[in-house]
Amino acid sequence: MATSTRSTAPRATGARSSRRQRRDEVRARIVSSALRLSERGPFRDLTVDEIASAAGLSRSAFYTHFRDKHHLLLGAVEEISTELYRMADRWWHGEGPPAEQVRVAIEGVVSVYAKHAGVLRVATEVSTYDEEVREFWIAIVQRFIDATAEHIQTEQSAGLIPPALKPEPTAESLVWMVERSCYIHLARADRRPVEVVRALAPVWTIALYPGILPAAQLRPRGRAAAASGRPQAAS
């Protein structure tokens, strides 16, 4: 009897895993179909019938996965935000030089945004006219602001960040800067992720940890040119 229980347990676990995988694949197909359709017209004009048909499903099959198209969008964003949060945590709870932690965290956040730029673009645009999506989006960003403000306070207690900076407004400004930069440059694919990181990381580093950049990067232009052997421009 015990032997039978042991032999059937792995099969049951495997079956559940297989069903979960199929469910995830179908949900991903529905989201992908909705995104493709949103490239042709406003998300607000999409119908469940159109999304289900594009995904190769019936209307009733759609409703086994999502309540409506807004639930579809919010569910997709929620999953992505968890991934973004994990990347940002590289700075909040990472180890190593502060400037390196900041760069690695921003690099991770930007890479995840670039990977899911289609979903995040639609969510951002829908948030401008849909109150439910707006509140959901702001709540997600606020989670990052709160964690960033808390870490700023921790770094101030350690003497790493100037005490003159107010944690909450500083965190709010920096986090929204990242959000806007990613939306403007990645959602429309007019810049590569590496370019966005190069623009954001130094701003965060200098704002939070003034003076920790290598001296070679802060030398006056004339000295830098002399050190490199290049002729200085005439004044």
C-alpha positions as CSV (number, residue, x, y, z in Angstrom):
1,M,0.0,0.0,0.0
2,A,2.8,2.4,0.9
3,T,4.7,1.5,-2.2
4,S,1.6,2.4,-4.3
5,T,1.4,5.8,-2.6
6,R,5.0,6.5,-3.3
7,S,4.8,5.5,-7.0
8,T,1.7,7.6,-7.7
9,A,2.9,10.8,-5.9
10,P,5.5,11.7,-8.5
11,R,3.0,11.2,-11.3
12,A,0.5,13.5,-9.6
13,T,3.1,16.1,-9.0
14,G,4.2,15.9,-12.6
15,A,0.6,16.2,-13.9
16,R,0.0,19.3,-11.8
17,S,3.2,20.8,-13.1
18,S,2.2,20.1,-16.6
19,R,-1.2,21.6,-16.2
20,R,0.4,24.7,-14.6
21,Q,2.8,25.0,-17.5
22,R,0.0,24.7,-20.1
23,R,-2.0,27.3,-18.2
24,D,0.9,29.7,-18.1
25,E,1.5,29.2,-21.9
26,V,-2.1,30.0,-22.7
27,R,-2.1,33.1,-20.5
28,A,1.1,34.3,-22.1
29,R,-0.5,33.7,-25.6
30,I,-3.5,35.8,-24.6
31,V,-1.3,38.6,-23.3
32,S,0.8,38.5,-26.5
33,S,-2.3,38.6,-28.6
34,A,-3.7,41.6,-26.8
35,L,-0.4,43.4,-27.2
36,R,-0.3,42.7,-31.0
37,L,-3.8,44.1,-31.3
38,S,-2.9,47.2,-29.3
39,E,-0.3,48.0,-31.8
40,R,-3.0,48.5,-34.4
41,G,-5.4,50.5,-32.3
42,P,-6.1,51.8,-28.8
43,F,-6.3,49.2,-26.0
44,R,-9.6,50.8,-24.9
45,D,-11.2,49.7,-28.2
46,L,-10.2,46.1,-27.9
47,T,-12.9,43.5,-27.1
48,V,-12.5,40.2,-25.4
49,D,-13.8,38.5,-28.5
50,E,-11.0,40.0,-30.6
51,I,-8.3,39.1,-28.0
52,A,-9.6,35.5,-27.7
53,S,-9.9,35.0,-31.4
54,A,-6.3,36.3,-32.0
55,A,-5.1,33.9,-29.3
56,G,-6.9,31.0,-31.0
57,L,-9.4,30.6,-28.1
58,S,-13.1,30.9,-27.5
59,R,-14.6,33.7,-25.5
60,S,-15.4,31.3,-22.7
61,A,-11.8,30.0,-22.7
62,F,-10.6,33.6,-22.2
63,Y,-12.7,33.9,-19.1
64,T,-11.2,30.9,-17.5
65,H,-7.9,32.9,-17.3
66,F,-9.0,36.5,-16.9
67,R,-12.1,38.4,-15.7
68,D,-11.8,41.0,-18.5
69,K,-9.1,42.8,-20.5
70,H,-8.2,45.0,-17.6
71,H,-7.6,42.0,-15.4
72,L,-5.4,40.7,-18.2
73,L,-3.3,43.8,-18.2
74,L,-3.0,44.2,-14.5
75,G,-2.1,40.6,-14.0
76,A,0.7,40.9,-16.6
77,V,2.0,44.1,-15.0
78,E,1.9,42.5,-11.5
79,E,4.2,39.7,-12.6
80,I,6.6,42.0,-14.3
81,S,6.7,44.3,-11.3
82,T,7.8,41.4,-9.1
83,E,10.7,40.9,-11.5
84,L,11.6,44.6,-11.5
85,Y,11.5,44.6,-7.7
86,R,13.9,41.7,-7.5
87,M,16.4,43.7,-9.8
88,A,16.0,46.9,-7.7
89,D,16.8,44.8,-4.6
90,R,20.3,44.5,-5.9
91,W,20.9,48.0,-4.5
92,W,18.6,47.8,-1.5
93,H,20.1,44.7,-0.1
94,G,23.2,44.2,-2.2
95,E,26.9,44.1,-1.2
96,G,29.8,46.0,-2.6
97,P,30.7,49.6,-3.5
98,P,27.6,51.8,-3.6
99,A,28.2,53.0,-7.1
100,E,28.5,49.4,-8.4
101,Q,25.3,48.4,-6.5
102,V,23.4,51.3,-8.1
103,R,24.6,50.5,-11.6
104,V,23.8,46.8,-11.3
105,A,20.3,47.5,-9.9
106,I,19.5,50.0,-12.7
107,E,21.0,47.7,-15.3
108,G,18.6,44.9,-14.1
109,V,15.6,47.2,-14.0
110,V,16.2,48.5,-17.4
111,S,16.8,45.0,-18.9
112,V,13.5,43.8,-17.5
113,Y,11.6,46.8,-18.7
114,A,13.1,46.4,-22.2
115,K,12.1,42.7,-22.2
116,H,8.5,43.6,-21.3
117,A,8.3,47.0,-22.9
118,G,5.1,46.2,-24.8
119,V,3.1,45.4,-21.7
120,L,4.5,48.3,-19.7
121,R,3.9,50.8,-22.6
122,V,0.2,49.8,-22.8
123,A,-0.2,49.9,-19.0
124,T,1.3,53.4,-18.8
125,E,-0.9,54.7,-21.6
126,V,-4.1,53.1,-20.3
127,S,-3.3,54.7,-16.9
128,T,-3.8,58.1,-18.4
129,Y,-7.5,57.5,-18.9
130,D,-8.5,54.5,-16.8
131,E,-8.7,55.3,-13.0
132,E,-8.3,51.6,-11.9
133,V,-5.2,51.1,-14.0
134,R,-3.8,54.5,-12.9
135,E,-4.2,53.7,-9.2
136,F,-2.7,50.3,-9.8
137,W,0.3,51.7,-11.6
138,I,0.9,54.5,-9.1
139,A,0.8,51.9,-6.3
140,I,3.4,49.8,-8.0
141,V,5.7,52.8,-8.4
142,Q,5.1,53.8,-4.8
143,R,6.3,50.5,-3.7
144,F,9.7,51.2,-5.3
145,I,9.7,54.8,-3.8
146,D,9.0,53.5,-0.3
147,A,11.8,50.9,-0.5
148,T,14.2,53.4,-2.0
149,A,13.4,56.0,0.7
150,E,14.0,53.4,3.4
151,H,17.3,52.4,1.9
152,I,18.4,56.1,1.7
153,Q,17.7,56.4,5.4
154,T,19.8,53.3,6.1
155,E,22.7,54.7,4.0
156,Q,22.4,58.0,5.8
157,S,22.6,56.3,9.2
158,A,25.8,54.6,7.9
159,G,27.2,58.0,6.8
160,L,27.2,57.1,3.1
161,I,24.5,59.5,1.9
162,P,24.4,63.2,2.9
163,P,21.9,63.8,5.7
164,A,20.7,66.9,3.9
165,L,18.8,64.8,1.4
166,K,15.2,64.1,2.4
167,P,14.6,60.4,1.7
168,E,11.0,60.5,0.5
169,P,11.2,63.3,-2.1
170,T,14.6,62.2,-3.2
171,A,13.4,58.6,-3.8
172,E,10.3,59.9,-5.5
173,S,12.3,62.0,-8.0
174,L,14.8,59.3,-8.7
175,V,12.3,56.5,-9.2
176,W,10.0,58.5,-11.4
177,M,13.0,59.5,-13.4
178,V,13.8,55.9,-14.2
179,E,10.1,55.1,-15.0
180,R,9.8,58.0,-17.4
181,S,13.2,57.4,-19.0
182,C,12.3,53.7,-19.6
183,Y,8.9,54.6,-21.0
184,I,10.1,57.3,-23.3
185,H,13.2,55.5,-24.6
186,L,12.5,51.8,-24.3
187,A,8.7,51.6,-24.8
188,R,9.3,53.3,-28.2
189,A,12.6,51.5,-28.8
190,D,14.4,54.7,-29.7
191,R,17.4,53.8,-27.5
192,R,19.2,50.7,-26.5
193,P,19.0,49.6,-22.8
194,V,22.7,50.1,-22.4
195,E,22.3,53.8,-23.4
196,V,19.5,54.3,-20.8
197,V,21.7,52.7,-18.1
198,R,24.6,55.0,-19.0
199,A,22.3,58.0,-18.7
200,L,20.7,57.0,-15.4
201,A,23.4,55.4,-13.3
202,P,25.7,58.4,-13.0
203,V,22.8,60.7,-12.0
204,W,21.7,58.3,-9.2
205,T,25.3,57.9,-8.1
206,I,26.2,61.6,-7.9
207,A,22.9,62.5,-6.3
208,L,23.1,59.9,-3.6
209,Y,26.8,59.4,-3.1
210,P,28.6,62.7,-4.1
211,G,32.3,62.4,-4.2
212,I,32.6,58.6,-4.5
213,L,33.2,58.5,-8.3
214,P,36.9,57.8,-9.2
215,A,38.9,61.0,-9.3
216,A,39.8,60.3,-13.0
217,Q,36.2,60.8,-13.9
218,L,35.9,64.1,-12.1
219,R,39.1,65.9,-13.3
220,P,38.7,69.2,-15.1
221,R,38.7,68.9,-18.8
222,G,42.1,70.5,-19.3
223,R,43.8,68.1,-16.9
224,A,42.1,65.1,-18.4
225,A,43.3,66.1,-21.8
226,A,46.9,66.7,-20.6
227,A,46.9,63.3,-18.9
228,S,45.8,61.6,-22.0
229,G,48.3,63.4,-24.2
230,R,45.6,65.0,-26.3
231,P,46.1,68.7,-27.1
232,Q,43.8,71.1,-25.2
233,A,41.4,73.3,-27.1
234,A,42.3,76.9,-27.3
235,S,40.5,79.1,-24.9
